[in-house]
């Protein structure tokens, strides 16, 4: 364990999915204390029991506007601090215009956009008050390309938000990063019936552990070395 990680506290949303679970395992192994969140209390408890380091869980859906504050309070109550948030929770709904369930589609937008935005602003306000902190937003990176699904639009919103927040906080010790890995092998894409893998221009999909290593790298880099200006908030496209 490196001294820069010992005692650091990270909140992870979407912690029981492919990327979120991989990030939780990587950060716990590196010495971070964790607050994990996802809709399923059973899955959270199972994951927490497998991690070697300090961990607490908060079950809830990002469509619940009280969840971001609950996560921040959980970190402070259990560990006395919060150093970073991995804003990873999200849904994927896709389908043709003739068959798409508009209610499920709109719920995805509430979770992927409104939910993620609430997480971002709740934690950044805390980090600004503390004078330091790191928000890591996760977008699959499809938002910059034409995709036959609203899901891509929700991801582009995360990327644009990250760019705006990065510019606003440039020159401070509050960092904003956006991970844009492209297609990752996870259960999230099981419902992507419109956009099949053989249609993509991406030659190889990534494993969740690949993204977890990038999150760990970014957190360590900003903890160990101050990078001034816009480079303070790296945007990683295709790991």
C-alpha positions in Angstrom: 0.0 0.0 0.0 1.3 3.4 -0.9 1.1 6.3 1.6 -0.8 8.5 -0.9 -3.7 6.0 -0.9 -3.8 5.1 2.8 -6.8 6.7 4.4 -8.2 8.2 1.2 -12.0 7.7 0.9 -13.7 7.2 -2.5 -17.5 7.0 -3.2 -18.4 4.7 -6.2 -21.9 4.7 -7.8 -23.0 1.8 -9.9 -20.6 -0.3 -7.8 -22.1 -3.7 -8.5 -21.9 -3.5 -12.3 -19.0 -4.4 -14.5 -16.9 -1.2 -14.4 -18.1 -0.2 -10.9 -17.2 -3.6 -9.4 -13.8 -3.6 -11.0 -13.1 -0.1 -9.8 -14.1 -1.1 -6.3 -11.9 -4.1 -6.3 -8.9 -2.1 -7.7 -9.2 0.8 -5.3 -9.8 -1.5 -2.2 -6.7 -3.4 -3.2 -4.7 -0.2 -3.4 -5.7 0.9 0.1 -8.6 3.2 -0.4 -11.6 3.2 2.0 -14.9 2.9 0.0 -18.5 3.9 0.0 -20.3 1.7 -2.5 -23.8 2.4 -4.0 -26.1 0.5 -6.3 -29.8 -0.4 -6.3 -29.4 -3.9 -4.9 -28.5 -4.1 -1.2 -27.9 -7.8 -1.6 -25.3 -7.4 -4.3 -23.6 -4.5 -2.4 -23.3 -6.6 0.7 -21.9 -9.5 -1.2 -19.3 -7.3 -2.9 -18.4 -5.6 0.4 -17.8 -9.0 2.0 -15.2 -9.8 -0.7 -13.2 -6.6 -0.3 -10.2 -6.6 2.0 -10.3 -3.0 3.0 -12.7 -0.7 4.9 -16.1 -0.3 3.1 -19.6 0.8 3.7 -22.6 0.5 1.4 -25.7 2.6 0.6 -28.4 0.9 -1.5 -30.4 3.2 -3.7 -31.3 4.3 -7.2 -29.9 7.5 -8.8 -33.4 8.5 -9.7 -33.8 9.2 -6.0 -32.6 12.8 -5.6 -31.6 12.2 -2.0 -29.0 9.6 -2.8 -26.0 11.9 -3.6 -26.3 13.6 -0.2 -26.7 10.2 1.5 -23.5 8.9 -0.1 -21.5 12.0 1.0 -22.9 11.8 4.5 -22.1 8.1 4.7 -18.5 8.8 3.8 -18.1 11.5 6.3 -20.0 9.6 9.1 -18.0 6.4 8.6 -14.6 7.7 7.6 -14.6 11.4 8.5 -13.7 12.6 5.0 -14.4 12.1 1.3 -11.5 12.5 -1.2 -13.1 11.4 -4.5 -16.2 10.2 -6.2 -16.4 7.8 -9.2 -19.7 8.9 -10.9 -20.4 5.6 -12.7 -24.0 4.6 -12.2 -26.2 4.3 -15.2 -28.7 2.4 -17.3 -29.0 1.4 -20.9 -32.3 1.3 -22.8 -32.3 1.0 -26.6 -34.8 0.0 -29.3 -36.4 1.1 -32.5 -38.8 4.0 -32.5 -41.7 1.6 -33.2 -40.9 -0.6 -30.2 -39.1 1.5 -27.6 -40.8 1.8 -24.1 -40.8 5.5 -23.7 -41.2 5.2 -19.9 -38.1 3.1 -19.6 -36.3 5.5 -21.9 -37.2 8.5 -19.8 -36.2 6.7 -16.6 -32.8 6.1 -18.2 -32.5 9.8 -18.9 -33.4 10.6 -15.3 -30.7 8.2 -14.0 -28.0 8.8 -16.6 -28.3 12.6 -16.8 -30.2 14.0 -13.8 -28.8 11.4 -11.4 -25.3 11.8 -12.6 -25.5 15.6 -12.6 -26.8 15.6 -9.0 -23.9 13.4 -7.9 -21.4 15.7 -9.7 -22.6 18.9 -8.1 -23.2 17.5 -4.6 -19.6 16.2 -4.4 -18.0 19.1 -6.2 -19.6 21.5 -3.8 -18.1 19.5 -0.9 -14.7 19.4 -2.6 -14.7 23.1 -3.2 -15.5 23.7 0.4 -12.7 21.4 1.4 -10.3 23.0 -1.1 -9.5 19.6 -2.8 -11.1 16.5 -4.2 -11.6 14.6 -7.4 -14.7 13.8 -9.4 -14.3 11.0 -12.0 -17.2 10.8 -14.4 -17.6 7.6 -16.5 -18.9 7.8 -20.0 -18.6 4.9 -22.4 -17.4 7.4 -25.1 -20.2 6.8 -27.6 -21.6 10.3 -27.2 -19.2 11.8 -29.8 -20.3 9.4 -32.5 -23.7 8.9 -34.3 -25.5 6.0 -32.5 -29.1 4.9 -33.1 -30.1 5.3 -29.5 -30.8 8.0 -26.9 -28.2 6.3 -24.7 -25.5 8.0 -26.7 -27.1 11.4 -25.9 -27.0 10.7 -22.2 -23.3 9.9 -22.5 -22.5 13.0 -24.4 -24.2 15.0 -21.7 -21.7 13.6 -19.2 -18.8 14.5 -21.4 -20.0 18.0 -22.0 -20.6 18.5 -18.2 -17.1 17.2 -17.5 -15.6 19.7 -19.9 -17.6 22.6 -18.4 -16.8 21.7 -14.8 -13.1 21.2 -15.7 -12.9 24.7 -17.1 -14.7 26.2 -14.2 -12.3 24.5 -11.7 -9.1 24.8 -13.6 -6.2 26.0 -11.5 -7.7 24.7 -8.3 -7.0 21.5 -6.3 -10.5 20.2 -7.2 -10.1 17.8 -10.2 -12.6 16.7 -12.8 -11.9 13.7 -15.0 -14.0 11.9 -17.6 -13.2 8.3 -18.6 -14.4 7.5 -22.1 -13.2 4.0 -22.8 -15.6 3.0 -25.7 -17.3 -0.4 -25.5 -16.6 -2.4 -22.4 -17.6 -6.0 -21.8 -20.3 -5.7 -19.1 -23.9 -6.6 -18.5 -24.9 -3.0 -19.3 -25.0 -3.9 -23.0 -27.3 -6.9 -22.8 -30.3 -4.8 -23.8 -28.5 -3.1 -26.7 -30.5 -4.8 -29.4 -30.2 -2.0 -31.9 -26.4 -1.6 -31.9 -24.8 -5.0 -32.3 -21.1 -5.5 -31.6 -20.4 -6.4 -35.3 -21.6 -3.0 -36.3 -19.1 -1.1 -34.3 -15.9 0.5 -35.7 -14.1 -0.4 -32.4 -11.9 -3.4 -33.1 -11.8 -4.7 -29.6 -13.9 -4.1 -26.5 -12.3 -3.6 -23.2 -12.6 -5.5 -19.9 -13.9 -3.6 -16.8 -10.5 -4.1 -15.2 -8.9 -2.0 -17.9 -11.1 0.9 -16.9 -10.4 0.3 -13.2 -6.7 0.6 -13.8 -7.2 3.9 -15.5 -9.3 5.2 -12.6 -6.6 4.2 -10.2 -3.9 5.8 -12.4 -5.8 9.1 -12.5 -6.5 9.2 -8.8 -2.8 8.5 -8.0 -1.6 11.0 -10.5 -3.6 13.9 -9.1 -2.8 12.8 -5.5 1.0 12.6 -6.2 1.5 15.5 -8.6 -0.2 18.8 -9.2 -0.9 19.3 -12.9 -1.9 23.0 -13.5 -4.5 24.3 -15.9 -6.7 22.3 -18.2 -4.5 19.2 -18.0 -5.6 19.2 -14.4 -8.7 17.4 -15.6 -7.7 14.6 -18.0 -10.3 13.3 -20.5 -9.4 9.7 -21.4 -10.8 8.5 -24.8 -10.1 4.9 -25.7 -7.8 3.6 -23.0 
